[in-house]
């Protein structure tokens, strides 16, 4: 377990770094192909729920998921989602079932290497309930004037937090860049220490809250 001084196992171990990732095909030797969702313009909030029916690769893997309009909903907590290429023009919503469960998403490529905060909704507002593993090598930009609640692991990539983006959760990346007024808030429910490690930075302001 990566958390010092914490006795844990499995999902209780917080957010683990993927130390032995080799290639996408090691996760998904088979996939369900491409899913494209483009509902009628008269109902822009129409939703597609992506179901994971089991732990076999063909039941949990998709080569491409395109959401041109409407909403993509991920809610399975029994098995992880694996999406090689994720392309969302509108909104991704996390609705774990049961509500206290954990939705886990592995993604290899994100269209335009960018995720805007207003495209993402975690219905629980608890970072613990959504774990996203970005396995690509391109710089991933988190941008916009919005909040995002997620535990993100990007072992092979630079993650850039820009604009007025507020990130709540935990973030493990090969390199982290903070620009503008973007902020990162560590969530203690993830069982870690919230340490900043192996970092060169200048500290401008520090506020510590006791509760």
C-alpha positions as a LaTeX table, in Angstrom:
\begin{tabular}{lrrr}
\hline
Residue & $x$ (\AA) & $y$ (\AA) & $z$ (\AA) \\
\hline
Unk1 & 0.00 & 0.00 & 0.00 \\
Unk2 & 1.28 & 3.46 & $-0.84$ \\
Unk3 & 0.04 & 5.14 & 2.33 \\
Unk4 & 2.59 & 5.32 & 5.10 \\
Unk5 & 1.35 & 4.24 & 8.49 \\
Unk6 & $-2.01$ & 3.02 & 7.14 \\
Unk7 & $-3.06$ & $-0.62$ & 7.41 \\
Unk8 & $-5.22$ & $-1.39$ & 4.40 \\
Unk9 & $-5.90$ & $-3.82$ & 1.57 \\
Unk10 & $-7.59$ & $-3.71$ & $-1.81$ \\
Unk11 & $-9.92$ & $-0.75$ & $-2.36$ \\
Unk12 & $-9.32$ & 0.43 & 1.23 \\
Unk13 & $-5.73$ & 1.20 & 0.32 \\
Unk14 & $-6.50$ & 4.61 & $-1.16$ \\
Unk15 & $-5.26$ & 5.43 & $-4.66$ \\
Unk16 & $-2.40$ & 3.24 & $-5.84$ \\
Unk17 & 0.12 & 4.30 & $-8.50$ \\
Unk18 & 0.24 & 1.95 & $-11.50$ \\
Unk19 & 3.84 & 0.80 & $-11.26$ \\
Unk20 & 3.65 & $-2.13$ & $-13.66$ \\
Unk21 & 1.70 & $-0.71$ & $-16.61$ \\
Unk22 & 2.99 & $-2.14$ & $-19.90$ \\
Unk23 & 0.53 & $-1.59$ & $-22.74$ \\
Unk24 & $-3.18$ & $-1.03$ & $-23.30$ \\
Unk25 & $-3.60$ & $-4.49$ & $-24.80$ \\
Unk26 & $-2.56$ & $-6.03$ & $-21.50$ \\
Unk27 & $-5.81$ & $-4.62$ & $-20.08$ \\
Unk28 & $-8.02$ & $-5.00$ & $-23.14$ \\
Unk29 & $-7.02$ & $-7.80$ & $-25.55$ \\
Unk30 & $-10.67$ & $-7.61$ & $-26.66$ \\
Unk31 & $-13.02$ & $-4.61$ & $-26.78$ \\
Unk32 & $-16.61$ & $-3.80$ & $-27.68$ \\
Unk33 & $-15.56$ & $-1.35$ & $-30.41$ \\
Unk34 & $-16.82$ & 2.22 & $-30.80$ \\
Unk35 & $-19.86$ & 3.77 & $-29.13$ \\
Unk36 & $-21.16$ & 7.09 & $-30.52$ \\
Unk37 & $-24.00$ & 8.94 & $-28.80$ \\
Unk38 & $-25.60$ & 11.86 & $-30.66$ \\
Unk39 & $-29.18$ & 12.42 & $-29.45$ \\
Unk40 & $-31.72$ & 14.78 & $-30.92$ \\
Unk41 & $-30.92$ & 18.51 & $-30.52$ \\
Unk42 & $-34.37$ & 18.91 & $-28.97$ \\
Unk43 & $-33.20$ & 16.96 & $-25.88$ \\
Unk44 & $-29.59$ & 18.03 & $-25.17$ \\
Unk45 & $-29.62$ & 16.39 & $-21.71$ \\
Unk46 & $-30.45$ & 12.91 & $-22.97$ \\
Unk47 & $-28.08$ & 10.41 & $-21.32$ \\
Unk48 & $-26.20$ & 7.28 & $-22.28$ \\
Unk49 & $-25.39$ & 4.92 & $-19.39$ \\
Unk50 & $-22.35$ & 2.77 & $-20.09$ \\
Unk51 & $-22.79$ & $-0.61$ & $-18.40$ \\
Unk52 & $-20.04$ & $-3.01$ & $-17.32$ \\
Unk53 & $-21.52$ & $-6.49$ & $-17.31$ \\
Unk54 & $-18.55$ & $-8.43$ & $-15.98$ \\
Unk55 & $-14.79$ & $-8.54$ & $-15.51$ \\
Unk56 & $-13.95$ & $-10.25$ & $-18.83$ \\
Unk57 & $-12.20$ & $-7.81$ & $-21.25$ \\
Unk58 & $-15.02$ & $-7.86$ & $-23.80$ \\
Unk59 & $-17.49$ & $-6.90$ & $-21.04$ \\
Unk60 & $-15.54$ & $-3.95$ & $-19.67$ \\
Unk61 & $-13.53$ & $-2.51$ & $-22.61$ \\
Unk62 & $-14.40$ & $-0.05$ & $-25.38$ \\
Unk63 & $-12.06$ & 1.12 & $-28.13$ \\
Unk64 & $-13.70$ & 4.57 & $-28.47$ \\
Unk65 & $-16.56$ & 6.36 & $-26.73$ \\
Unk66 & $-17.83$ & 9.50 & $-28.52$ \\
Unk67 & $-20.39$ & 11.71 & $-26.78$ \\
Unk68 & $-21.33$ & 14.39 & $-29.32$ \\
Unk69 & $-24.30$ & 15.67 & $-27.34$ \\
Unk70 & $-26.09$ & 14.64 & $-24.19$ \\
Unk71 & $-24.54$ & 13.04 & $-21.11$ \\
Unk72 & $-22.35$ & 9.98 & $-20.50$ \\
Unk73 & $-23.15$ & 8.27 & $-17.18$ \\
Unk74 & $-20.79$ & 5.86 & $-15.42$ \\
Unk75 & $-22.26$ & 4.10 & $-12.40$ \\
Unk76 & $-20.90$ & 0.54 & $-12.18$ \\
Unk77 & $-19.00$ & $-0.09$ & $-8.93$ \\
Unk78 & $-18.53$ & $-3.85$ & $-9.32$ \\
Unk79 & $-16.02$ & $-3.73$ & $-12.20$ \\
Unk80 & $-13.80$ & $-1.01$ & $-13.71$ \\
Unk81 & $-14.38$ & 0.73 & $-17.04$ \\
Unk82 & $-11.65$ & 0.62 & $-19.72$ \\
Unk83 & $-11.94$ & 3.15 & $-22.57$ \\
Unk84 & $-9.07$ & 3.46 & $-25.03$ \\
Unk85 & $-10.18$ & 6.85 & $-26.46$ \\
Unk86 & $-12.67$ & 9.10 & $-24.65$ \\
Unk87 & $-14.22$ & 11.99 & $-26.60$ \\
Unk88 & $-16.79$ & 14.06 & $-24.68$ \\
Unk89 & $-18.16$ & 17.31 & $-26.14$ \\
Unk90 & $-20.72$ & 17.82 & $-23.38$ \\
Unk91 & $-20.77$ & 16.16 & $-19.97$ \\
Unk92 & $-19.59$ & 13.11 & $-18.01$ \\
Unk93 & $-21.53$ & 12.23 & $-14.86$ \\
Unk94 & $-20.49$ & 9.81 & $-12.14$ \\
Unk95 & $-23.42$ & 8.17 & $-10.31$ \\
Unk96 & $-22.05$ & 5.22 & $-8.32$ \\
Unk97 & $-24.47$ & 2.43 & $-7.44$ \\
Unk98 & $-24.59$ & 1.96 & $-4.52$ \\
Unk99 & $-24.07$ & 5.64 & $-3.72$ \\
Unk100 & $-21.09$ & 4.93 & $-1.45$ \\
Unk101 & $-19.33$ & 2.73 & $-4.01$ \\
Unk102 & $-16.32$ & 3.50 & $-6.18$ \\
Unk103 & $-16.47$ & 4.05 & $-9.95$ \\
Unk104 & $-13.10$ & 3.27 & $-11.57$ \\
Unk105 & $-12.18$ & 4.41 & $-15.09$ \\
Unk106 & $-9.02$ & 3.55 & $-17.04$ \\
Unk107 & $-8.53$ & 5.70 & $-20.14$ \\
Unk108 & $-5.66$ & 5.69 & $-22.62$ \\
Unk109 & $-6.43$ & 8.82 & $-24.66$ \\
Unk110 & $-8.66$ & 11.85 & $-24.03$ \\
Unk111 & $-9.69$ & 13.87 & $-27.09$ \\
Unk112 & $-7.68$ & 17.10 & $-27.42$ \\
Unk113 & $-5.75$ & 16.08 & $-24.27$ \\
Unk114 & $-8.06$ & 18.34 & $-22.29$ \\
Unk115 & $-10.80$ & 18.02 & $-19.68$ \\
Unk116 & $-12.85$ & 21.09 & $-18.81$ \\
Unk117 & $-14.32$ & 21.23 & $-15.31$ \\
Unk118 & $-17.82$ & 22.05 & $-16.54$ \\
Unk119 & $-17.83$ & 18.78 & $-18.52$ \\
Unk120 & $-17.55$ & 16.72 & $-15.36$ \\
Unk121 & $-20.18$ & 16.07 & $-12.67$ \\
Unk122 & $-19.63$ & 13.80 & $-9.66$ \\
Unk123 & $-23.12$ & 13.46 & $-8.20$ \\
Unk124 & $-21.73$ & 12.45 & $-4.80$ \\
Unk125 & $-19.31$ & 15.42 & $-4.67$ \\
Unk126 & $-16.87$ & 13.02 & $-2.94$ \\
Unk127 & $-13.54$ & 12.37 & $-4.70$ \\
Unk128 & $-13.38$ & 8.97 & $-3.00$ \\
Unk129 & $-16.22$ & 7.74 & $-5.24$ \\
Unk130 & $-14.39$ & 8.25 & $-8.56$ \\
Unk131 & $-10.92$ & 6.93 & $-9.45$ \\
Unk132 & $-9.60$ & 7.83 & $-12.92$ \\
Unk133 & $-6.38$ & 6.31 & $-14.25$ \\
Unk134 & $-5.03$ & 8.20 & $-17.29$ \\
Unk135 & $-2.50$ & 5.91 & $-18.96$ \\
Unk136 & $-1.47$ & 8.17 & $-21.84$ \\
Unk137 & 1.79 & 10.09 & $-22.22$ \\
Unk138 & 0.46 & 13.38 & $-23.65$ \\
Unk139 & 0.11 & 16.35 & $-21.31$ \\
Unk140 & $-3.40$ & 16.35 & $-19.85$ \\
Unk141 & $-4.89$ & 19.81 & $-19.22$ \\
Unk142 & $-7.59$ & 20.42 & $-16.61$ \\
Unk143 & $-9.14$ & 23.77 & $-17.38$ \\
Unk144 & $-12.13$ & 26.06 & $-16.92$ \\
Unk145 & $-14.02$ & 27.78 & $-14.15$ \\
Unk146 & $-15.49$ & 24.78 & $-12.36$ \\
Unk147 & $-14.94$ & 22.16 & $-9.66$ \\
Unk148 & $-13.81$ & 18.59 & $-10.23$ \\
Unk149 & $-14.02$ & 15.81 & $-7.61$ \\
Unk150 & $-11.82$ & 12.84 & $-8.53$ \\
Unk151 & $-8.74$ & 10.85 & $-7.58$ \\
Unk152 & $-6.57$ & 10.99 & $-10.71$ \\
Unk153 & $-3.50$ & 8.84 & $-11.41$ \\
Unk154 & $-1.40$ & 9.75 & $-14.47$ \\
Unk155 & 1.89 & 7.85 & $-14.05$ \\
Unk156 & 3.21 & 8.58 & $-17.55$ \\
Unk157 & 2.01 & 12.14 & $-18.16$ \\
Unk158 & 2.25 & 15.78 & $-17.19$ \\
Unk159 & $-0.99$ & 17.16 & $-15.71$ \\
Unk160 & $-1.57$ & 20.90 & $-16.10$ \\
Unk161 & $-4.19$ & 22.62 & $-13.90$ \\
Unk162 & $-5.17$ & 25.97 & $-15.44$ \\
Unk163 & $-7.63$ & 28.85 & $-15.22$ \\
Unk164 & $-9.91$ & 29.02 & $-12.18$ \\
Unk165 & $-10.13$ & 25.24 & $-11.99$ \\
Unk166 & $-10.70$ & 23.80 & $-8.49$ \\
Unk167 & $-9.53$ & 20.22 & $-8.15$ \\
Unk168 & $-10.74$ & 18.24 & $-5.13$ \\
Unk169 & $-9.27$ & 14.80 & $-4.43$ \\
Unk170 & $-5.80$ & 13.39 & $-4.99$ \\
Unk171 & $-3.44$ & 13.59 & $-7.93$ \\
Unk172 & $-0.48$ & 11.37 & $-8.79$ \\
Unk173 & 1.32 & 12.36 & $-11.99$ \\
Unk174 & 4.74 & 12.19 & $-13.59$ \\
Unk175 & 4.77 & 16.00 & $-13.53$ \\
Unk176 & 2.29 & 18.60 & $-12.26$ \\
Unk177 & 1.95 & 22.18 & $-13.54$ \\
Unk178 & $-0.23$ & 24.82 & $-11.83$ \\
Unk179 & $-1.09$ & 27.96 & $-13.81$ \\
Unk180 & $-3.47$ & 30.86 & $-13.26$ \\
Unk181 & $-5.76$ & 30.64 & $-10.25$ \\
Unk182 & $-6.23$ & 26.88 & $-10.35$ \\
Unk183 & $-6.20$ & 25.12 & $-6.97$ \\
Unk184 & $-5.78$ & 21.55 & $-5.74$ \\
Unk185 & $-7.50$ & 20.45 & $-2.51$ \\
Unk186 & $-6.48$ & 17.10 & $-1.04$ \\
Unk187 & $-9.38$ & 15.00 & 0.25 \\
Unk188 & $-8.64$ & 13.10 & 3.46 \\
Unk189 & $-11.22$ & 10.40 & 2.71 \\
Unk190 & $-8.66$ & 8.90 & 0.31 \\
Unk191 & $-6.63$ & 7.65 & 3.30 \\
Unk192 & $-3.33$ & 9.26 & 2.35 \\
Unk193 & $-1.28$ & 12.00 & 3.94 \\
Unk194 & $-1.70$ & 14.72 & 1.30 \\
Unk195 & 2.07 & 15.11 & 1.03 \\
Unk196 & 3.71 & 17.14 & $-1.73$ \\
Unk197 & 6.75 & 15.08 & $-2.73$ \\
Unk198 & 9.63 & 15.35 & $-5.23$ \\
Unk199 & 8.58 & 18.91 & $-6.07$ \\
Unk200 & 10.24 & 22.21 & $-6.89$ \\
Unk201 & 7.90 & 25.05 & $-6.00$ \\
Unk202 & 7.54 & 28.44 & $-4.37$ \\
Unk203 & 4.92 & 28.65 & $-1.63$ \\
Unk204 & 2.94 & 31.90 & $-1.83$ \\
Unk205 & 0.17 & 31.23 & 0.68 \\
Unk206 & $-0.79$ & 28.47 & 3.11 \\
Unk207 & $-4.05$ & 28.02 & 5.01 \\
Unk208 & $-4.57$ & 25.09 & 7.40 \\
Unk209 & $-8.03$ & 24.27 & 8.67 \\
Unk210 & $-8.74$ & 22.21 & 11.80 \\
Unk211 & $-11.99$ & 20.33 & 12.22 \\
\hline
\end{tabular}
